[in-house]
């Protein structure tokens, strides 16, 4: 079962990274972030922690960009 979880996490993390901006240039960073969301799902048995982490990440990036370009 462990190999299947790792395979699913790898594939879903890659897809997550590719469909998000900046596309292929961001795949390593976004893939790592997506893998962390997968770990949160496996550890907690719920999508909620990953969804909250995703939202907090988006908020942090948005605030940083707003401060940088204000």
N, C-alpha and C positions, 0 to 999 in steps of 0.2 A: 504493500500500500504506500510505503514511503516514496518509492520511485515514481509512482503515479502522481503523487502530490507534487513532487519536485518538477516533473514534466509539465503538469498543468500550471504550476506557478510560473515556470519559465516561459511557456507559450503565452499565457495571459499577460505577463509582465511585458513581453516583447510587443504584443499587439497594443497594449495600453500606451507604451512609449512611442510607437510609430504613429498612432493616430492623433497624438497630442502635438501642438506646436512646441518646439521648432522642428518637428519631424525627425529625420535620421540623425541630425547633429546632436539632438538631445537624448538619443536612445540610451546611452549608458547611464546617465543621471536619472532619467525618468524610469528606466527599467529597474534600477535599484530602488527607487521610491515605490514603484508598483510591487516589487518583491516584498518590501516591508509591509505593504498593505496585505499581501497574501499571508505573511507571517502573523500579522494581527488577527486575521480571519481564522487561521488554524489554531492559534493560542486561545482565542476567546470563543470560538464557535459561532461567531456572529459577524455580519458585515458592518455593523454599526461602528466599531472602532476604526476600521479602515476608512469608512465614509467621513467620520469626524476628522481623522488625520488628513484626508484629502482636502476637506474644507478649510482646515486650519492652514495647510500649506498654501492653498490658493489665496487665502486672506493675507498671509504673510507676504507672498510675492506681490500681490496687488498693492499693499501698503508700501512696500519697498520701492516699487515702481512709481507710485504716486509721490513719495518723498523725493525720489531721485530726479523726477521731471517737473516738480512743482516750482 
